[in-house]
Amino acid sequence: MKDYLIQFKPFLLFLTKFILTYLVLTIVYQSYLNQFDEKKMEVDAITQMVANQSEQLLSIFDSNSYTKTNFKEPSVKLYYHDKWVARIIEGCNAVSIIILFISFVIAFTGKFNPTVFFILSGILLIHVFNIVRIALLCMAIFHYPNWEHFLHGVLFPLIIYGVVFGLWVIWVNKFSFYVKKNTK
């Protein structure tokens, strides 16, 4: 048994760091979300910010883009060309994807300063790509409403997960301690 633990130590360390980071960040985020009352249709501030920033981006292409509070569920209605095209819910704010991103980077440890810089840069990049993704999705759904399921369920998630995967590849191959151990 001891031989297996020694043999799989790098994997077990990775898994432990990933799970602990993921759990801690998820608990912190859930504590944040618990401040908002879903029964009163309250939308958390991060989701509201994402909706507002998506609306601002859409406004560049159409001045008749705006958001409205949804009184039937905790979400924000997003309008494009004066037509309701999307509802922005908590899951649209990319925080859960950011938690996954951070957990992976921490699990593949690197030097402290580059790790912090990469995490902060990655959070910003994921956030910006998410805003662009939502705006493009709204425009696409407006013009191609029959493709909504494919656009929302397949194509646009690939964009955001593709960005995260690309960041992970860069992290592992350029900055983590893993690359330094395996290139010697």
Buried (B, 14 or more C-beta within 10 A) or exposed (E): EEEEEEEEEEEEEBEEBBEEBBEEBBEEBEEEBEEBEEEEBEBBEBBBBBBBBBBEBBBEEBEEBBBEEBEEEBBBBBBBBEEEBBBBBBEBBBBEBBBBBBBBBBBBBBEEEEBEEBBEEBBEBBBEBBBBBBBBBBBBBBEEEEEBEEBBEEBBBEBBEEBBEEBBEEBBEEBBEBBEEEEE
